[in-house]
Amino acid sequence: MRRSSGYRPFLPLRTYGNLPVTPEDPAQDGGKDNQPTKEEGGELSLKPTRKVEYSTNEGTWVSLDVSRDGKAIVFDLVGHLYLMSIDGGRATPITAGLSFASQPRFSPDGKQIVYVSDRSGSNNVWISNADGSGSRALTSDANAVFVSPTWTPDARYILVSRMKPNAYRSPLELWMYDVQGGAGLPVPRPKTSEDSPRKDDHVGAVASPDGRYFYYEERPTGSSESTVWQVARRDLQTGDQETITNDRGGGFRPLLSPDGTKLVYATHYDSSAALRLRDLLNGEERWLKHPIQRDSQESGATDRDLLPGYAFTPDGASLVIAFGGKIHKLDVKTGQDREISFEATVFEGTRAKTEFPESCGRRSGRGTARAGGSGIARRPTDCVFRTRTSIRSRTSTWRKAKTNHAG
């Protein structure tokens, strides 16, 4: 285990433990000067012209969460958020349009959801009611990366990893945002023995139930550094950081049980990710599930974390996770796997068509284009256009259309 200390607190107006969470000056990073261009209400000005609709009972890289009463699941699928019973069945979409929404998490009281969306024209952190209504942007960066937002236990703050705008390979830093608004504040980094800030990526943070610790995955920043992540724990009272995993396959996507006594994390084993369960009271550890699915640990940077989000049920007896295209409920004691079947209708809006000439030929007998004097006289031509219809999920189709065009 590796331990770092030398915590140097700011001068806060309010604190979360010993961690300052006072919003910083809006003129600094993340302030109003970086707001993306958007319509009133924060919606994309681009509107769908056509719609693709289909039903599915499978999904890839699905992040999910379980409501605090244990009755519902929220999950992302092809850029939209869905809500359904924890017993499975028909999933109800709670977001729509061209925007891409992902990584949802219920608030501690289950009445709200935090997630990442590009609804404003750039990825930002958003909050809405659990049914998708009343959505509002919590951040207003024009060109930043936000990963794995989650709530603090008191529901007053959102903890999220953020990469600064326009900063090539800058570290993914932990930030805290007051749910009532403000520019947010970075969580102070631990110090090295030379008392200088460490250049590490910090992703997938979760807070302990008592609010004293943050657990997250970390690795040195930079493509030349090690690609192996490990789970670290930050003590907010002392500022000390301790690396608590040392697996050859790394440690990532930490999750605490509701009572804070158990830690689940993922590691790379054989050819895929696997889940391990640690008892934080006695240190005992064992395999929970292997294999599950691929992870993105070797990626240079990530905007959807190293593994999709998963969740404990409120009683801590089961873990709900998506892999292999399906949603599963794992018994924590026995590892028994039960599939939670779902069916969802996916609506994919297509953007306005963009046409541009591919080739043009003159029609005979229609006159001659001439230049001179006050301007240019042009005649109609017979043009072949290439039309690109862009679908929000970044797939596209091409077709040729023969069109009369004046120009």
Secondary structure as UniProt FT lines:
FT   STRAND          3..4
FT   STRAND          15..16
FT   TURN            17..18
FT   STRAND          19..20
FT   TURN            26..27
FT   TURN            29..30
FT   HELIX           32..34
FT   TURN            40..41
FT   STRAND          50..56
FT   STRAND          64..66
FT   TURN            68..69
FT   STRAND          72..77
FT   TURN            78..79
FT   STRAND          80..85
FT   TURN            86..87
FT   STRAND          89..90
FT   STRAND          92..93
FT   STRAND          101..106
FT   TURN            108..109
FT   STRAND          112..117
FT   TURN            119..120
FT   STRAND          124..129
FT   TURN            130..131
FT   STRAND          136..137
FT   STRAND          145..151
FT   TURN            153..154
FT   STRAND          157..163
FT   TURN            165..166
FT   TURN            168..169
FT   STRAND          173..178
FT   TURN            179..180
FT   STRAND          185..186
FT   TURN            193..194
FT   STRAND          200..207
FT   TURN            209..210
FT   STRAND          213..220
FT   TURN            223..224
FT   STRAND          230..235
FT   TURN            236..238
FT   STRAND          241..243
FT   TURN            248..249
FT   STRAND          252..256
FT   TURN            258..259
FT   STRAND          262..269
FT   TURN            270..271
FT   STRAND          272..279
FT   TURN            280..282
FT   STRAND          285..289
FT   TURN            297..298
FT   STRAND          311..312
FT   TURN            314..315
FT   STRAND          318..323
FT   TURN            324..325
FT   STRAND          326..331
FT   TURN            332..334
FT   STRAND          337..340
FT   STRAND          342..350
FT   STRAND          354..362
FT   TURN            364..365
FT   STRAND          370..372
FT   TURN            373..374
FT   STRAND          375..377
FT   STRAND          380..391
FT   TURN            392..393
FT   STRAND          396..406
//
